[in-house]
Amino acid sequence: MKFQISKVLIYVLCLGLSTNCLFLDYYGAALIDLPRRYINSDVKITIPKGWNSFLIDDLISIKIENVGKDQIKFSNDFGLELFQWNGSGWIRVDLVETNYLVDEYILKPYQKEIRDFGTTDFIPIIVDKRIPARLRIIVYGKRMVNHQVSNVTVAAYKDIWIYPEE
């Protein structure tokens, strides 16, 4: 009990330190080593239902949008990282990525009715295919200022469940 309280206290204190806080899952493992203000603020991930079956061993397609004020430069795979919840923490999951047609993406900021977005597809390599899997998808990019890549990294994450075929 004392250990649980100390983890919660550390988490609350970390949230109060807005400039140097790691994004922590609720068991304290750092997945995104960035200040909280750069996570899910400039970049948004959506996983459209019409694009996905949410079945284990099927392709997962995600949409990445720039919802910030500056352009964001991404590598051709959007810096994609994938983790699976194993009941006590997040473990990295290998994935099969699709072929990419470009070396990098530069997404323009959201402007009124015009939305610039990118997409990527992958197949997670899930070991136990008999039970549903909770996945955390993370993408990373670099903020651009005056058409130059800055040293500010931004990220977004989204959790999804995928299920065995019945």
LINNOR-V930350 format. One record per residue. N is the residue number from 1. PHI is phi as a letter, one per 40 degrees, with the letter a starting at -180 (none if undefined). OMEGA is omega as a letter, one per 20 degrees, with the letter a starting at -180 (* if undefined). NEAR is the number of other C-alpha atoms within 8 Angstrom. Layout:
n=N phi=PHI omega=OMEGA near=NEAR
n=N phi=PHI omega=OMEGA near=NEAR
//
This chain:
n=1 phi=none omega=r near=4
n=2 phi=c omega=r near=5
n=3 phi=c omega=r near=6
n=4 phi=c omega=a near=7
n=5 phi=c omega=a near=8
n=6 phi=c omega=r near=8
n=7 phi=c omega=r near=10
n=8 phi=c omega=r near=8
n=9 phi=c omega=r near=8
n=10 phi=c omega=r near=8
n=11 phi=c omega=a near=10
n=12 phi=c omega=r near=8
n=13 phi=c omega=r near=8
n=14 phi=c omega=r near=10
n=15 phi=c omega=r near=8
n=16 phi=c omega=r near=6
n=17 phi=c omega=a near=8
n=18 phi=c omega=a near=10
n=19 phi=c omega=a near=7
n=20 phi=b omega=a near=8
n=21 phi=c omega=r near=11
n=22 phi=c omega=r near=11
n=23 phi=c omega=a near=12
n=24 phi=b omega=r near=11
n=25 phi=c omega=a near=8
n=26 phi=c omega=r near=5
n=27 phi=b omega=r near=8
n=28 phi=g omega=a near=8
n=29 phi=c omega=a near=9
n=30 phi=c omega=r near=9
n=31 phi=b omega=a near=7
n=32 phi=b omega=a near=8
n=33 phi=c omega=a near=7
n=34 phi=b omega=r near=12
n=35 phi=d omega=a near=12
n=36 phi=d omega=a near=11
n=37 phi=c omega=r near=8
n=38 phi=b omega=a near=11
n=39 phi=b omega=a near=14
n=40 phi=f omega=r near=11
n=41 phi=b omega=r near=11
n=42 phi=c omega=a near=13
n=43 phi=b omega=r near=14
n=44 phi=b omega=r near=12
n=45 phi=b omega=r near=11
n=46 phi=b omega=a near=8
n=47 phi=b omega=a near=9
n=48 phi=d omega=a near=9
n=49 phi=c omega=a near=6
n=50 phi=c omega=a near=5
n=51 phi=c omega=a near=8
n=52 phi=b omega=r near=10
n=53 phi=c omega=a near=8
n=54 phi=g omega=r near=9
n=55 phi=b omega=r near=9
n=56 phi=d omega=a near=13
n=57 phi=g omega=r near=8
n=58 phi=c omega=r near=8
n=59 phi=c omega=r near=9
n=60 phi=b omega=r near=12
n=61 phi=b omega=r near=12
n=62 phi=b omega=r near=11
n=63 phi=b omega=a near=12
n=64 phi=b omega=a near=11
n=65 phi=b omega=r near=12
n=66 phi=c omega=r near=16
n=67 phi=b omega=r near=10
n=68 phi=c omega=a near=10
n=69 phi=b omega=a near=7
n=70 phi=b omega=r near=9
n=71 phi=c omega=r near=14
n=72 phi=b omega=r near=13
n=73 phi=b omega=r near=13
n=74 phi=b omega=r near=14
n=75 phi=c omega=a near=10
n=76 phi=c omega=r near=11
n=77 phi=b omega=a near=8
n=78 phi=g omega=a near=11
n=79 phi=g omega=a near=11
n=80 phi=d omega=r near=9
n=81 phi=b omega=a near=8
n=82 phi=b omega=r near=13
n=83 phi=b omega=r near=11
n=84 phi=b omega=r near=12
n=85 phi=c omega=a near=12
n=86 phi=b omega=r near=7
n=87 phi=h omega=r near=4
n=88 phi=b omega=r near=6
n=89 phi=i omega=a near=8
n=90 phi=c omega=r near=9
n=91 phi=b omega=r near=8
n=92 phi=c omega=a near=8
n=93 phi=b omega=r near=10
n=94 phi=c omega=r near=7
n=95 phi=a omega=r near=9
n=96 phi=b omega=a near=8
n=97 phi=c omega=r near=7
n=98 phi=c omega=r near=7
n=99 phi=c omega=a near=4
n=100 phi=b omega=a near=7
n=101 phi=c omega=a near=5
n=102 phi=b omega=r near=6
n=103 phi=c omega=a near=7
n=104 phi=a omega=r near=8
n=105 phi=b omega=r near=11
n=106 phi=b omega=a near=8
n=107 phi=c omega=r near=13
n=108 phi=c omega=r near=9
n=109 phi=c omega=r near=13
n=110 phi=c omega=r near=12
n=111 phi=b omega=r near=6
n=112 phi=f omega=a near=5
n=113 phi=c omega=a near=5
n=114 phi=c omega=r near=6
n=115 phi=b omega=r near=10
n=116 phi=c omega=a near=10
n=117 phi=a omega=r near=9
n=118 phi=b omega=r near=9
n=119 phi=b omega=r near=8
n=120 phi=a omega=a near=10
n=121 phi=b omega=r near=10
n=122 phi=a omega=r near=11
n=123 phi=b omega=r near=11
n=124 phi=c omega=r near=13
n=125 phi=c omega=a near=9
n=126 phi=c omega=a near=9
n=127 phi=c omega=a near=4
n=128 phi=c omega=a near=5
n=129 phi=c omega=a near=8
n=130 phi=c omega=a near=5
n=131 phi=b omega=r near=7
n=132 phi=d omega=a near=10
n=133 phi=b omega=r near=11
n=134 phi=c omega=a near=10
n=135 phi=b omega=r near=12
n=136 phi=b omega=r near=12
n=137 phi=b omega=r near=12
n=138 phi=b omega=r near=12
n=139 phi=b omega=a near=11
n=140 phi=b omega=r near=12
n=141 phi=a omega=r near=13
n=142 phi=b omega=r near=13
n=143 phi=c omega=r near=14
n=144 phi=b omega=r near=12
n=145 phi=b omega=a near=9
n=146 phi=f omega=r near=4
n=147 phi=g omega=r near=6
n=148 phi=b omega=r near=6
n=149 phi=c omega=r near=9
n=150 phi=c omega=r near=8
n=151 phi=c omega=a near=6
n=152 phi=c omega=r near=6
n=153 phi=c omega=r near=10
n=154 phi=b omega=a near=15
n=155 phi=a omega=r near=14
n=156 phi=a omega=r near=14
n=157 phi=b omega=r near=12
n=158 phi=a omega=r near=9
n=159 phi=c omega=r near=8
n=160 phi=b omega=r near=8
n=161 phi=b omega=r near=9
n=162 phi=b omega=a near=11
n=163 phi=b omega=r near=10
n=164 phi=c omega=r near=10
n=165 phi=c omega=a near=5
n=166 phi=c omega=* near=2
//
